[in-house]
Amino acid sequence: MNVGNFINRFGTVLALIIIFALFAIISAFQEGRFLTSQNLINILRQVATLAIVATGLTVAVAAGEFDLSVGQVASLTGILMAGFIVRQELPWGVSLIGALGVGLLFGLVTGSLVTRFKIPSLITTLGMGLIAVGINYAYARGDSIYGRLPDEYTFIGTGTVGPIPFVVILAIIVIAIVYVFLNYTRVGRYILATGGNPTATRLSGININKYRMIALMISGFGAALGGCILVSYLGSAQPSGADNYTMDSLAAVFIGMTTIRRGQANILGTIVGVLILGIINNGLNLVGAPFFLQTIVKGSVLILAVSLAVRREEIRFF
């Protein structure tokens, strides 16, 4: 592989390294807090939940579908998780199963609408996101849910194994499982084939609707898991607490499509995107940048990465 091809394929990874080095240099003139082990672990903790949600979304995009409801579904399942424990006084394990089941149900309904009624997933998931918001506010009345959460449950978001946050270990396990599933199982390969060339895949006798539905259910499950983890970290649930995961997850997935397997949603690329967003957020916080600047920078990074990929015809949206 020549230098040009290497840069084209791994340019986003190089950008990650450059961004990391840039904040390390800036931090050296401001008490050097960025490169401390505590801050690096903090970055991993901050991006772990996003990584789980984005990993589920990656599967949907790999199948050629969009899921713009992940943030709203995560918020809903977080509210339900806390509500089941605090209001209905259910065991946290039962509550977790119920909340994750809601995420799967949203994925199932979305998949059914997309495959049976031929409604584009872009529109379907926008509508499902609004439905999630409606159910959320109907259940919680727009209020946050506070109360005593079991220590076993809060350990997921706040506990550590040695110096490593448990949520980071959980994220690594989820990412590894989905990576193996997507790349080394028949179902995963069919999902990739469905997103890569649906016509050829269908003509080869593969039921592409089945795999599109599976992909959307995995996305819904990932969103639900992310919402439950967020509540275990915060110790409470807010009606819109996870809404921002929609855009952040999409940004991570699209940034990831510019590297490793260019033009195709892939797990490793998504994690690169998650780390880029996490380092930017953390670095700008440490240098005292206002919140609006953080959102502007994240949006600019997304537009730049995707525009370069579209220009090189690595990603096509029509």
N, C-alpha and C positions, 0 to 999 in steps of 0.2 A: 504494500500500500504506500503510494507516494505521499508527500507532505500535504499536497492540496486535498487529496481525498481524505486524509486523516483529519484535517481541520474541518472539512465539510461534515464529516461524520461525528466528530467529537468536539466540535466548536462550542457547543453549549456546556459541555463538561469543562472545557478550558475557561469559559466565561464564569462558571461556578468557582473555579480556583482563583481567577482574577478578582472576583468580587470578595471572596474570603480574604485574599491577601491585601486588598485595598482597605478593608475595614480593620485588618490587623495593623496596618501601617498607621492609619488615622488614629486608632486606639492607642498606639504607642506614645502619641503626643497628648493623650487625655487619660492618664492614669493607667493605661494598658489593661483595661478590664475585659476587652474582647477575647483575648487568647487565654484567659484563665480557664482551668478545668471546670470550675463551677459554671461559668457562662456557656461553655461548649455543651455541657450536659443540659443546661437550661434550654439551649437551642433545640436539642434533640427532644426534650420534653414538650416544648412548644409545638413542634411540627409533627409529633407522633400521631395525634388524633387526625390532623389533616391528611397525613400520609395514608391512614386507613380508609378515610372517605374517598380520597383521590384514587386509591388502588381499586376500589369497587367501581368507581366511575370509569377507570381505564378499561375495564372489561367491557362496559357498555359501548364506549367509543371504538374499541377494537372490533366490535360487532357491527360497526357502522351506525350506531345510534347515539343520540344525545340524551342526557338526563339533567335537566335544569331544575329538578326538584330536590336534589340531595340535601341542600341546606335546610329547606323547609321540613323535609322528612326527618332530618337529624334533630331539629328543634322540637318537632312533635313527639318523637320517640323519647327525647330527653324529658319533656314535660310528663309524658305518660309514665316513664320509669319512676320519676320522683313521686308522681301522684299515686301510683300503685302502692308504693312503700309507705308514704306519709298519710294519704287519705284512706286508701282501702286496706292498709296495714297487711299487705301481702308479703311473704318472704321475698328477699331481694332476688333469689334465683328464679322464682316464678315470675316476678316482675320483669326480669331481664328477658326471659323467654317470650313473655307477652309483647314487650317493646320490640324485640327483634322480629317477632312474627308480624307486627304491624309494618315494619320495613319491607319484609318479604311480600306482604299483601300488596303494598303500593307498587312494588316491582311487577307483581303478577298482573295487577289491573292495568298498569301501563303497558306491559307486554301484550296483553290481550287486545287493548285498543289499537296498538301499533300494528299487530300482525293480522287481526281479524277484520278490523274496520279501516285499515290502511291510513290511519291518521299519522302524519309525520311525528316522530318522537319529540322534535323540537316543540311542537304545539302541545302535544299530549302532556309532556312533563311540565310545561308552564302551567297548564290547567291543573294537573295533579298537585303541583306545588301550592296553588291557591286553595285547593281542597284541604291539603295538609294544614295550611294556616287557619282555615275555617274550623276544622276539627280541634286544632290546638286551642283556639280562643273559646270555643264552645265548652271545652273541658276545663280549662284553667280560668276562664272569664277574664283573660288578659293579665292575670296576676302571676307573679313568680311564686314558685312553690318552695317553701323552706321547711325544714324539719330534720329530726335526727335520722341520719342514714347509717346503716350498719357499717361497722369498721371493715368488714370483709369486702364490702362493695367499694367504699372510699379508697381502699388500698389499691384498687385498679388504677385510679387516677393520681394518687398521691404517694403510694408506697414505693419503696426502693428495694432492690436486691443488691446488697453491697452499695456501691456508689451509683449504680445505674437505676433510673426510675423504672418501675415495673411496666408502665405504659409504653416505654421505649422497647422493652423486650417483647411485649405483646404485639406492637406494631411490626417488629422484625419477623415474628412468627407468622402474622397475617400476610405480610408481603411475600414471605418465602412460600407459603402455601399457595397463594394466588399465582405467583410466578411459575411454580411447578405445574399447577393446574392449567395455566394458559399455554404453556410451551411444551409440556411433556405428556399431556393426556389427549385422548381422541376428541373429547368434548371441547377442550381448549383450542385444539387445532382447527376444529370446525368453526368455532367462534371467530378465530382469526381469518379463516377462509371466507366466512360470511361477510365480514367487514372489508376484506381485500378485494374480492370479486364475487358479489352475490349471484350474478347471472351464471357464471361458470360453475359456481358451487351448487346452485339449484339444478343445473343441467346434469351434474354428476350424480344426482340422486339424493343429495343431502337436503333435509328439511330445514331450510334456513330460518323459517319462522320459529321453530323450536329453539334454536340456538340464540336468536335475538331475544326471545323471552327469558331464557336462562341468564343471559348477560344483564338484562335489565333487573332481574330479581337479585342478582349478585350486587348490582349497584345500590338497590334499595336496602339490602342487608348491610352493606358497608356504611351507608348513611346512618342507619339505625344504630349500628355498633358505635359509630363515632359520636352520636348524640348521647348514648348511655355513658360513654367514657367521659365526655365533657362534664356531665352532671356529677360523676364520681369525683372529678377533679375540683369542681367549683363548690360542691357540697349543697348545691341548690339548682333549680331549673328556671330559666327565663324563657318566655314565649318565643323570643326571636334570638335566643342565645347562640344558635349555630347557623343562622341564615347566611353569614358571610362565607360559609364553606362552599357554597355553590360556585361563586366566582373564583375563589382561591383554588378549588379543585380543578375547575376548567382551565385556569391559568397553568397549573402544574402539568396537567395532561397535555395541553397544547405545546407548552415549552418542551415537554418530554418527547413529543413527536418530531422535534427537530434534531434529535440525537439518537445514538445507538441504532435503532431501526427507523431511519428517517421516513416520515410520511405515514408511519403506523404507530398507533397507540401501543406503548410497551411499558412494562412495570418499571424497569430500571430507569428509563427516561423520565417517567413520572416522578420517581424519587429524586432525580436530579432537579427537576422543576420545584418540588417541595422544598428541597434544601436551599435553592436559590431564593425562594420567597421567604423562607425562615431566616436566612442570614441577612437579607435586606431589612426585614422587620427589626431583627435584633440589633443590627449595626446602626440603623437610623435612630432607634430608641436610645442607644448608648451615646450617640453624638448629640442627642437632644433635638432631633428633627421633629417638627410638629406632625400630628397624625395625618393631616391632609397631604403632606409631602410624601408620606409612606404610600398612600393609596395612589398618588400620581406616579410615583416611581414604579410600583408594581404594575399598574396599567400600561406604562410605557414599555416596560420589559416584555410584557405579554405581546403587545402590538409589534414590537421590533422583532421578536423571535418568530412569531407566526408570519409576519410579512416577508421576512427573509426566506422562510420555508416555502411560502406560496410563490415567491418570485423564482425560486429554483424548482418549482413544480413538485415539491416533496409532499405538500398538503393541498388537497383540492376540496372545496366546499360545494362545488356544483358540477 
